[in-house]
Amino acid sequence: MKKFLTAALASASILVVSPVSEAVANTSTKVTICHRTHSVTNPYVRITVSQSSLGSGNGKHGGASHDQYSSVLFPSGKPVPNVFNPAVTYSPASEKKWGDIIPYVDVSGTPLTNSAATVAGLNYSGLGIAIYNGTSVYAGLCKNMTPRELYDSEVAAGKSPADVLADMDETEADEWVSAKTNCGGTFVGCSPSTIGSPGSASTSKVTICHRTHSVTNPYVRITVSQNSLGSGNGKHGGASHDQYSSVLFPSGKPVPNVFNPAVTYSPASEKKWGDIIPLVDVNGSPLTNSAATVAGLNYSGIGMSIYNGTGVHAGLCKRMSARELYDSEVSAGKAPVDVLADMEETEADEWASVRTSCGGTFVGCSPSVIGVPAPSVPNYRKLKGMLWLDVNRNGLFNFGERIVANYPVLIQPAPGNSTASTFTAVTGPDGSYELMGIPAGRWIVRPAALPNSNYEYVFDSDSGLSQVDWSVVIVMPTLGEATASFGAAMTNRAISLRVVDTLGSAPSTQTVRGTVWIDANRDGVRGSTERVIVNHLVEIVPGAGNPSTLSFTATTDATGYYELFGLPAGTWIVRAAGLSRLNYDRVYDSDSGTSQVDWMAEIMVPVGGEGFANFGAALNAASIAAGITDDIGAVPAEVTSALAPSLPATGSGTVRTISLLALSVLLAGLAMLRRGRHAGA
C-alpha cells in the first residue's frame, strides 16, 4: 500500500508542475548605430551594421578609434556621454573628436550579444539618446546618408579623401553595400563618381511601433511613408490607432497611451493602446506635413522605453513577418478578416512583396500566401518559479503540500552581467511568481530569508537536494524562459515540538478534467460504444482575468480521460493537441457545442470545485465514403466518462484514476505513519 501511495502522489506531482516546453529563437545580427564623423554639420551618420563589427577592439564600432575625445577641449577627462555637443566649439579642426552612439538592442529589440555586448549602450545616455532619437534641437544630428553624401561631408570638413575612403571601408554599413560592390568590393581608392551622385534626395520614411491587439506582442516595428501618419481616422497616430480602455482607465487616457506590462487587459475587448511615433524620420529629420501632427505620439516615459527596447521593455516592439503578425493577432482573438483589413491599412514597407503576392491587397488573402507560420518559440523573456513547503523533502511539489504565498524574491545581476538593475517579485496566491522582460544574461535569484529557525532550506533549482542555499544562478535566454523554484520545510526539532506552521498556505484543491474521444455520431455525447483517444496531450493555460502564472499539461489515459488537480480558481483555457491524421474532423468541444469547434474550451473553475473540458473528433465524410476506418480511437479498458462524472479523480497517462475519497484515505494514512515515526523518535 505504501508503494501504491508513493506512485499516486508522484503522478499528482507530475500533473501539477508539468510546464509547457520552452524554446529559444535566434537573435538578429543587425544593429542601427550613430557612427561618428568628423563634421560639425553632420556629426553622425545613421547606419545598420552586423553585431560582429561592434566591440572594444580598435577599428570596431565602439572601439578606441571610434570613441576618441579631445583632451584639449576636455582636459578633465572624457565627457559622459562622449558625444558631439552643439554647445562646444570644436577648434582647431584636429580636435573634432567624439564617439559612436550604440543602443542596447538590435533592430529586433533584442539585447546585443558577444563582442557587441561589450559596447552595448555606449554613449547612449543624456545627449546621446537625444541625438540617437532626434529629439528637440538634436533632430538631424544623426541621419541616414548615401555613401557619396558622407564622402562629400567628410572631405568638406577637412578630412583627406584617402582617409575618408578608408574609414568608409571599415564602416561596413548595410546601406552602402551596392556602392561598395560598384567600387570593386572596397571603397579604398574608389572614385567619388563611382560611389554615387552628389546631393541625393532625403527619404520620407519613418519607423514606428504600430499597436496590435496582443498582450504577448503588443507592438510591431514597421517603416512607413510619412503620408500614412496623421490625426485622421485610419492613419497611424489617428483616432483608431490611439484608442484606450475607459473601463481600465476611467479617469481618462493614460499618458503615454501605451501597452503597460503591469496592467491586466481584461476582458479581451479592453486590449487597447496607441501607436508610438518618434519625432524624426529614418534620416533623423523632423517629421513634416500630416506626420508632424502626430510626431512624438506616446514617445515618452514607457513609450520611449518600448520604442528603444530598454530595460524590462525590450522586445515589446519588434519586427515581425506578415505571417507572424497575422498569427499573433488571430491568437489574440481578433477575427481573421479584421486582421487582414488592418494589415492592408498598415502599409508597411517590410510587407510590400507579400502584399503583391496577395494580388495587391491583404483583404481576402489566404494565410498560406501571406507566409509560412513561424516556429513555435517564445517571443518573450520570462523568469518564473514557485515556493512551497516540501514536507517529504523530495524536491517536487506534491499533492497536499502547502505553498508559500506573498513572499518576496530578489533578482540581482550575477558576475559578468553588466546590467545595473535589480528586480523584485512576490509569490502569488498559488505560490508562483513571474517576472517578464528581464534582460538576457546571468542572474542570481534569492527569496527572502526564512522567518525563523523553525524552517530550513531543503530544495532550490540549481543545487537539487544537496548544498541547498536558496540562491539560484539562472541564465536568461534572449528569448524564452528560465525557472528558479525553492522548497523549505520545518526542521525535525520543530516537528518534534509540534510547532504550528505559520509560513505555508493551504494549496488549492480545484480540478480540471475531461475526455477526448471519437464522436462517431457527432452528437457531442460520449456513447458507451464510442472509442477514446489515448495518450493525447491537453494543455491548460490561464484565461482572461486569471492572474496565475502557471501552465499545465496532461495526457489522456487508457480510457481517454485526463485530470489536473490543484489549479488555482479562475478562468482557464483548455486546448487539446491537433489530430495526427488529416481524415478526421473536430466535431465537439465543451464551450462551442457542435458549431465553431476549435478544440479550445474556456472554462471557469470555482473555489474548491472543478471544471470540465471534453473534446470529440470523427472521421470526415470523404474518408467514410472511401471506406477508411478509424485508426486513432482505442477501445477503452474500462468505460469512464467525464461527461457524466461520479467522484472526482486524479491521474493521467498510464496512471489509473482513483477517487478523491481513496486518495484522502491514503493521505491520512501517510500522516498517521509520519506521526508514528515522530512519536517513536
C-alpha positions in Angstrom: 0.0 0.0 0.0 2.9 2.4 0.8 4.3 1.7 -2.7 1.0 2.4 -4.4 0.6 5.7 -2.3 4.0 6.9 -3.5 3.1 6.2 -7.1 -0.2 8.1 -6.8 1.5 11.1 -5.2 4.2 11.2 -7.8 1.6 11.2 -10.6 -0.2 14.1 -8.9 3.1 16.0 -8.7 3.8 15.5 -12.4 0.4 16.7 -13.3 0.6 19.9 -11.3 4.1 21.1 -12.2 4.4 20.0 -15.8 5.2 23.2 -17.7 4.8 23.9 -21.4 8.0 23.2 -23.2 10.3 26.1 -23.9 12.4 27.0 -26.9 14.8 29.8 -27.8 14.8 31.7 -31.0 17.8 33.1 -32.9 18.5 36.8 -32.4 19.0 39.3 -35.2 22.7 40.1 -36.1 22.0 43.7 -37.1 22.1 46.9 -35.1 21.5 50.5 -36.0 24.0 52.9 -34.6 25.0 56.6 -34.9 28.6 56.4 -36.4 30.7 59.4 -35.6 32.1 61.5 -38.4 34.5 64.5 -38.4 31.9 67.1 -39.5 30.2 69.5 -37.1 27.5 70.0 -39.7 26.8 66.2 -40.0 28.4 64.8 -36.8 26.8 61.4 -37.2 25.6 59.1 -39.9 22.9 56.5 -39.1 23.9 53.1 -40.4 22.9 49.5 -39.8 25.8 47.0 -39.3 26.4 43.5 -38.2 26.9 42.9 -34.5 30.2 41.3 -35.3 31.5 44.8 -36.4 31.0 46.2 -32.9 33.3 45.7 -29.9 36.0 47.1 -27.8 38.8 46.3 -30.3 40.5 49.1 -32.3 38.8 49.7 -35.6 35.4 48.3 -34.4 32.4 50.5 -33.9 32.6 51.4 -30.2 36.3 50.7 -30.0 39.1 53.1 -29.2 39.3 54.7 -32.7 35.5 55.2 -32.6 35.3 56.8 -29.2 38.1 59.4 -29.2 37.8 62.7 -27.3 39.7 66.0 -27.3 41.9 66.2 -24.2 42.5 69.9 -25.3 38.8 70.8 -25.1 38.1 68.4 -22.2 41.2 68.5 -20.0 39.4 66.9 -17.0 38.7 63.7 -19.0 36.4 62.1 -21.4 32.9 63.6 -21.2 30.0 61.3 -20.3 28.4 60.7 -22.7 31.2 61.2 -25.2 29.1 62.7 -28.0 29.1 65.7 -30.3 27.8 68.7 -28.4 26.4 71.7 -30.4 27.3 74.0 -27.5 31.0 73.2 -27.9 33.3 74.9 -30.4 35.5 72.1 -31.9 38.6 74.1 -32.8 41.2 73.6 -34.1 39.9 71.0 -36.7 42.1 68.3 -35.2 40.0 68.4 -32.0 36.8 67.4 -33.8 36.6 64.1 -31.8 33.6 62.3 -30.3 32.3 58.8 -30.1 29.8 56.4 -31.7 26.4 56.1 -30.1 25.3 52.4 -29.7 21.9 51.3 -28.4 21.4 48.3 -26.0 19.4 46.3 -28.5 19.5 45.1 -32.1 16.9 46.0 -34.8 14.5 43.5 -33.4 14.6 45.0 -29.9 16.8 42.1 -28.5 19.9 42.8 -26.3 23.2 42.8 -28.1 25.4 39.7 -27.7 29.0 38.5 -27.9 31.5 41.3 -28.8 28.7 43.8 -29.4 27.6 43.3 -25.8 30.9 44.8 -24.6 29.9 48.2 -26.1 26.1 48.0 -25.8 24.8 51.4 -24.6 28.0 53.2 -25.5 27.2 57.0 -25.1 23.5 56.0 -25.1 22.5 58.4 -22.3 21.7 62.1 -21.9 22.6 64.0 -25.1 23.5 60.6 -26.8 19.9 59.4 -26.5 18.6 62.7 -27.7 20.9 62.6 -30.8 20.1 59.0 -31.5 16.3 59.6 -31.3 16.5 63.1 -32.9 14.6 64.8 -30.2 14.2 68.6 -29.9 17.2 70.6 -31.0 19.2 67.4 -31.7 17.0 66.4 -34.6 19.0 65.7 -37.7 22.4 65.3 -36.0 22.3 61.5 -36.7 20.7 60.8 -40.0 20.9 58.5 -43.0 23.3 59.5 -45.7 24.3 58.0 -49.0 28.0 57.0 -49.2 28.5 59.9 -51.6 26.9 62.3 -49.1 29.1 61.1 -46.3 32.2 61.3 -48.5 31.4 64.9 -49.5 30.6 65.9 -45.9 33.9 64.5 -44.6 36.0 66.0 -47.3 34.3 69.3 -46.7 35.1 69.0 -43.0 38.8 68.8 -43.9 39.5 65.1 -43.8 41.7 63.8 -46.6 39.8 61.8 -49.4 42.1 58.8 -48.8 41.3 58.7 -45.0 37.6 59.2 -45.7 37.5 56.2 -48.1 39.5 54.0 -45.6 37.0 54.9 -42.9 34.1 54.2 -45.1 35.5 50.8 -46.0 35.9 50.0 -42.3 32.3 51.1 -41.5 30.7 48.0 -43.2 27.3 49.7 -43.4 24.5 47.7 -44.9 23.1 50.8 -46.7 26.3 51.1 -48.7 26.8 47.5 -49.9 25.8 48.1 -53.5 28.1 51.2 -53.8 31.0 49.2 -52.3 30.3 46.5 -54.9 30.4 49.1 -57.7 33.8 50.1 -56.3 35.2 46.6 -56.8 34.5 45.4 -53.3 36.3 48.1 -51.4 36.0 51.9 -51.0 39.7 52.3 -50.8 40.9 54.0 -54.0 37.4 54.3 -55.4 36.4 57.3 -57.5 33.8 59.6 -56.0 31.8 59.4 -59.2 31.6 55.6 -58.8 30.5 56.0 -55.2 27.4 58.0 -56.3 26.0 61.3 -57.4 26.2 64.3 -55.0 23.1 65.5 -53.2 20.8 62.5 -53.1 17.3 63.3 -52.0 16.2 62.6 -48.4 13.7 59.9 -47.6 10.1 60.4 -46.4 10.1 57.2 -44.3 9.6 56.8 -40.6 9.9 53.8 -38.3 7.1 53.4 -35.8 5.8 51.0 -33.2 2.4 50.0 -34.6 -0.1 48.9 -31.9 -1.5 45.3 -32.2 -4.2 43.6 -30.1 -1.9 41.0 -28.4 -0.5 41.3 -24.9 2.3 39.0 -25.9 3.3 41.0 -29.0 1.8 44.5 -28.2 3.7 46.3 -31.0 5.2 45.5 -34.4 8.1 47.7 -35.6 7.4 48.9 -39.2 8.7 51.5 -41.6 6.0 53.5 -43.4 5.7 56.6 -45.5 5.1 59.9 -43.6 1.9 60.4 -45.6 0.4 57.4 -43.8 0.7 59.2 -40.5 -1.7 61.9 -39.2 -4.6 62.8 -37.0 -7.2 61.4 -39.4 -9.0 58.1 -38.6 -7.3 55.1 -40.1 -3.9 56.8 -40.2 -1.0 55.8 -37.9 -1.5 58.0 -34.9 -5.1 58.8 -35.7 -8.1 58.0 -33.5 -8.3 54.3 -34.5 -4.6 53.9 -33.7 -4.7 55.6 -30.3 -7.6 54.1 -28.5 -7.7 53.4 -24.8 -9.9 51.5 -22.4 -12.2 53.7 -20.4 -13.1 50.6 -18.3 -9.5 50.1 -17.2 -8.7 53.9 -17.1 -11.9 55.6 -16.0 -10.0 58.8 -15.2 -9.0 59.3 -18.8 -6.5 58.3 -21.4 -3.1 57.5 -19.8 0.0 59.5 -20.8 1.7 58.0 -22.7 -1.1 55.8 -24.0 1.0 52.7 -24.5 0.8 49.0 -23.6 1.8 48.6 -19.9 3.0 45.1 -18.8 1.7 45.9 -15.3 -1.9 46.2 -16.4 -4.2 43.2 -16.9 -6.1 43.9 -20.1 -9.3 42.0 -19.4 -11.8 41.4 -20.8 -10.3 41.0 -24.3 -12.3 43.9 -25.7 -10.3 46.2 -23.5 -6.9 45.4 -25.1 -6.5 49.0 -26.4 -3.4 51.2 -26.6 -1.8 53.6 -29.1 0.9 53.7 -31.7 4.4 55.0 -30.7 5.7 57.6 -33.2 9.1 59.3 -32.9 9.8 62.9 -33.7 12.0 62.2 -36.7 12.2 60.1 -39.8 14.7 57.4 -40.6 17.3 60.1 -41.5 16.9 61.9 -38.2 15.0 64.8 -39.8 11.8 66.2 -38.1 8.5 64.8 -39.5 6.6 67.1 -41.8 3.1 67.8 -43.2 0.4 65.4 -41.8 3.0 63.3 -40.0 4.1 66.4 -38.0 0.6 66.5 -36.3 1.3 63.2 -34.5 5.1 63.5 -34.2 6.2 62.2 -30.8 2.8 60.5 -30.1 3.2 58.4 -27.0 7.0 58.8 -27.3 7.8 59.5 -23.7 8.2 57.5 -20.5 7.3 53.9 -21.0 6.6 54.6 -24.7 10.2 55.7 -25.3 11.5 52.7 -23.4 9.3 50.3 -25.5 10.4 52.0 -28.8 14.1 51.8 -27.8 13.8 48.3 -26.3 15.4 49.3 -23.0 15.2 47.5 -19.6 12.2 45.3 -19.0 10.5 46.7 -22.1 13.0 45.1 -24.5 11.2 43.0 -27.2 7.8 44.7 -26.8 8.2 46.4 -30.1 9.9 44.2 -32.6 9.9 43.4 -36.3 7.6 40.6 -37.5 6.9 39.0 -40.8 3.4 39.5 -42.2 2.5 35.9 -41.3 3.9 36.3 -37.7 1.7 39.4 -37.2 -1.4 37.6 -38.7 -0.9 34.6 -36.4 -0.3 36.7 -33.4 -3.4 38.8 -33.9 -5.7 35.8 -34.6 -4.3 34.1 -31.5 -5.2 37.2 -29.5 -8.8 36.7 -30.6 -9.1 39.2 -33.5 -11.2 37.9 -36.4 -9.0 36.9 -39.4 -11.0 39.3 -41.7 -10.3 42.2 -39.4 -6.6 41.3 -39.1 -6.3 41.3 -42.9 -8.1 44.7 -43.1 -5.8 46.2 -40.5 -2.7 44.8 -42.3 -3.9 46.4 -45.5 -4.3 49.7 -43.8 -0.8 49.5 -42.2 1.1 50.0 -45.5 4.4 48.6 -44.0 7.4 48.7 -46.3 8.5 45.3 -44.9 5.4 43.6 -46.2 5.2 45.1 -49.7 6.3 41.9 -51.5 3.9 39.8 -49.5 1.1 42.2 -50.4 2.0 41.9 -54.1 1.8 38.1 -53.8 -1.7 38.5 -52.4 -2.8 40.3 -55.6 -2.1 43.8 -54.3 -4.2 43.7 -51.2 -4.2 41.7 -47.9 -8.0 41.8 -47.9 -9.2 38.2 -48.6 -5.7 36.8 -48.9 -5.1 33.3 -47.7 -2.7 32.8 -44.7 -0.7 30.3 -46.8 0.0 33.0 -49.3 1.0 35.5 -46.6 3.7 33.2 -45.5 4.8 30.1 -43.6 3.9 30.0 -39.8 6.9 30.8 -37.6 8.3 28.0 -35.5 6.5 27.8 -32.1 9.1 29.6 -29.9 8.7 32.0 -27.1 8.8 35.7 -28.2 9.4 37.0 -24.7 11.7 36.6 -21.8 10.3 35.3 -18.5 11.6 34.3 -15.2 9.3 32.1 -13.2 9.2 29.8 -10.3 7.5 28.6 -7.2 8.0 28.5 -3.4 6.4 25.7 -1.3 6.9 23.6 1.9 8.5 20.4 0.7 7.2 18.2 3.5 8.7 15.0 2.1 11.9 16.7 1.0 11.9 15.2 -2.5 12.3 18.4 -4.5 8.8 18.0 -6.0 5.6 19.9 -5.3 3.4 17.0 -4.3 -0.4 17.0 -3.8 -1.2 18.1 -0.3 1.9 20.2 0.3 1.5 23.8 1.2 2.6 26.8 -0.8 4.4 29.9 0.3 2.3 32.9 -0.8 3.1 36.7 -0.7 6.9 36.0 -0.3 9.5 38.3 -1.9 12.1 37.1 -4.3 15.1 39.2 -5.2 16.8 39.0 -8.6 20.3 40.5 -8.9 22.9 40.5 -11.7 25.4 37.7 -11.5 29.2 38.2 -12.1 29.7 39.0 -15.7 26.3 40.7 -16.1 26.8 44.4 -16.8 23.2 45.2 -16.0 22.9 47.6 -13.1 19.3 46.9 -12.3 17.8 44.6 -9.7 14.3 43.3 -9.6 11.9 42.0 -7.0 9.0 39.6 -7.5 6.4 38.4 -5.0 4.7 35.0 -5.0 1.0 34.9 -5.7 -1.8 33.0 -4.0 -0.7 29.8 -5.8 2.9 30.2 -4.6 4.2 31.1 -8.0 6.0 34.2 -9.2 6.8 35.6 -12.6 8.9 38.4 -14.0 8.6 39.4 -17.6 11.2 41.2 -19.8 14.2 40.7 -17.5 17.3 41.4 -19.6 19.2 38.4 -21.1 22.2 37.2 -19.1 23.2 35.5 -15.8 21.2 36.4 -12.7 21.1 35.4 -9.1 17.7 34.6 -7.7 17.2 34.6 -4.0 14.0 34.5 -1.9 13.9 36.5 1.4 15.5 34.7 4.4 13.3 32.2 6.2 11.4 33.9 9.1 12.8 31.9 11.9 14.8 28.8 12.9 11.7 26.5 12.8 12.3 26.2 9.0 15.2 25.1 6.8 16.1 25.1 3.2 15.6 21.7 1.5 15.5 22.5 -2.2 16.4 25.0 -4.9 16.6 24.6 -8.6 20.4 24.6 -9.2 21.5 22.6 -6.2 18.9 19.8 -6.0 18.7 18.2 -2.6 22.3 18.9 -1.6 24.1 22.1 -0.8 20.9 24.0 -0.7 21.4 27.7 -0.2 18.2 29.2 -1.7 20.4 31.0 -4.2 19.9 30.0 -7.8 22.0 31.2 -10.7 20.0 31.3 -13.9 20.9 32.2 -17.5 18.1 34.2 -19.0 18.0 33.5 -22.8 17.5 36.2 -25.4 14.0 34.7 -25.9 12.4 32.1 -23.7 12.0 31.2 -20.0 14.2 30.4 -17.0 13.0 28.8 -13.8 14.1 29.1 -10.2 12.0 27.3 -7.6 12.6 26.9 -3.9 11.4 24.4 -1.2 11.6 24.8 2.6 10.4 22.5 5.4 10.0 22.6 9.1 13.0 21.3 11.0 12.8 17.9 12.7 13.1 19.7 16.0 10.2 22.0 15.3 8.1 19.0 14.2 9.0 17.1 17.4 8.0 20.1 19.5 4.7 20.2 17.5 5.4 23.8 16.3 2.5 25.1 14.2 3.4 26.0 10.6 2.8 29.8 10.0 4.6 30.1 6.7 2.8 27.7 4.4 -0.7 28.4 2.9 -3.1 25.6 2.1 -2.8 24.6 -1.5 -5.7 24.9 -3.9 -8.0 22.0 -4.5 -9.5 22.9 -7.8 -9.7 20.3 -10.6 -10.0 20.3 -14.4 -10.9 17.0 -16.1 -12.4 15.6 -19.2 -12.3 13.0 -22.0 -11.1 13.0 -25.6 -13.0 10.5 -27.8 -14.2 9.6 -31.3 -17.7 11.1 -31.5 -18.8 8.8 -34.3 -22.4 10.1 -34.5 -21.3 13.7 -33.9 -23.9 14.4 -31.2 -21.5 15.8 -28.6 -22.2 13.0 -26.2 -19.8 10.2 -25.3 -21.6 6.9 -26.2 -20.8 3.7 -24.4 -19.5 2.1 -27.6 -17.6 5.1 -28.9 -13.8 4.8 -28.9 -11.4 7.0 -27.0 -8.2 8.8 -27.9 -5.4 7.7 -25.6 -2.0 9.4 -24.9 -3.4 12.7 -26.2 -1.8 15.9 -25.0 -4.1 18.5 -23.3 -2.8 22.0 -22.3 -4.3 24.3 -19.7 -3.3 28.0 -19.6 -4.7 31.0 -17.7 -7.7 32.6 -19.3 -8.9 36.2 -19.3 -8.6 37.8 -15.9 -6.8 34.9 -14.3 -3.7 36.2 -12.6 -2.0 32.8 -12.3 1.4 32.4 -14.0 1.1 28.7 -14.2 0.6 26.5 -17.2 -0.1 22.8 -17.2 -0.2 19.7 -19.5 -1.9 16.4 -19.1 -2.1 13.2 -21.2 -5.2 11.1 -21.6 -5.1 7.6 -20.1 -6.3 4.2 -21.4 -9.9 5.4 -21.0 -9.4 8.7 -22.9 -9.6 10.5 -19.6 -7.3 13.3 -18.1 -7.3 15.2 -15.0 -5.3 18.1 -13.4 -5.6 18.6 -9.7 -4.6 21.7 -7.7 -5.1 24.6 -10.1 -6.0 28.0 -8.7 -9.6 29.0 -9.1 -10.5 31.2 -12.1 -10.9 31.1 -15.8 -8.8 28.6 -17.7 -8.3 27.8 -21.4 -8.1 24.1 -22.2 -6.7 23.1 -25.5 -6.4 19.6 -27.0 -3.5 19.0 -29.3 -4.2 18.7 -33.0 -5.0 15.3 -34.6 -2.3 13.3 -36.2 -4.4 12.4 -39.3 -6.0 14.7 -41.9 -9.0 12.4 -42.4 -10.6 13.4 -39.1 -12.8 16.4 -38.2 -13.0 18.2 -34.8 -16.7 17.9 -34.1 -17.1 18.8 -30.4 -15.6 20.8 -27.6 -17.3 21.8 -24.3 -17.7 25.5 -24.9 -18.7 25.6 -28.6 -21.1 22.6 -28.9 -21.3 21.2 -32.5 -20.5 24.5 -34.3 -17.4 26.7 -34.5 -15.4 23.8 -33.0 -11.7 24.8 -32.4 -10.8 22.2 -29.6 -10.2 25.1 -27.3 -12.6 25.4 -24.3 -12.7 28.3 -21.9 -13.9 27.1 -18.5 -14.5 28.6 -15.1 -13.1 26.6 -12.1 -14.8 27.7 -8.9 -13.0 27.8 -5.5 -12.9 24.2 -4.2 -14.7 23.0 -7.3 -14.0 21.5 -10.8 -14.3 22.3 -14.4 -14.8 20.0 -17.4 -13.4 20.3 -20.9 -14.3 17.4 -23.3 -13.3 17.0 -27.0 -14.7 14.9 -29.8 -13.4 14.0 -33.2 -14.8 11.9 -36.1 -13.8 10.6 -39.5 -14.8 13.1 -42.2 -17.4 12.2 -44.8 -14.8 11.7 -47.6 -12.9 9.2 -45.5 -16.0 7.3 -44.6 -17.1 7.2 -48.3 -13.6 5.8 -49.2 -14.0 3.0 -46.7 -11.3 4.3 -44.4 -11.7 3.0 -40.8 -10.8 4.7 -37.6 -7.2 4.1 -36.7 -6.8 6.6 -33.9 -9.5 5.7 -31.4 -9.0 2.8 -29.0 -11.5 0.7 -27.2 -11.3 1.8 -23.5 -10.0 -0.7 -21.0 -12.9 0.4 -18.8 -15.7 2.9 -19.5 -15.2 6.1 -17.5 -17.0 9.1 -19.0 -16.1 12.6 -17.8 -19.3 13.7 -19.4 -21.3 12.1 -16.6 -18.8 12.0 -13.8 -19.3 10.4 -10.4 -16.5 11.1 -7.9 -13.6 13.4 -8.8 -10.4 11.5 -9.7 -6.7 12.2 -10.4 -4.2 10.8 -12.8 -3.2 10.8 -16.4 -1.1 8.8 -18.9 -0.9 5.2 -17.8 -1.7 6.0 -14.2 -5.1 4.5 -13.3 -7.6 7.1 -11.9 -8.5 6.9 -8.3 -11.2 8.7 -6.4 -10.6 11.6 -4.1 -12.1 9.6 -1.3 -9.4 6.9 -1.8 -6.7 9.5 -2.1 -7.8 11.2 1.1 -7.6 7.9 3.0 -4.1 7.3 1.6 -3.0 10.8 2.7 -4.5 10.3 6.1 -2.5 7.0 6.3 0.7 8.8 5.4 0.0 11.4 8.1 -0.5 8.7 10.7 2.7 7.0 9.7 4.6 10.3 10.0 3.1 11.0 13.4 4.0 7.5 14.5 7.6 8.0 13.4 7.8 11.2 15.4 6.3 9.6 18.4 8.9 6.8 18.3 11.8 9.2 17.8 
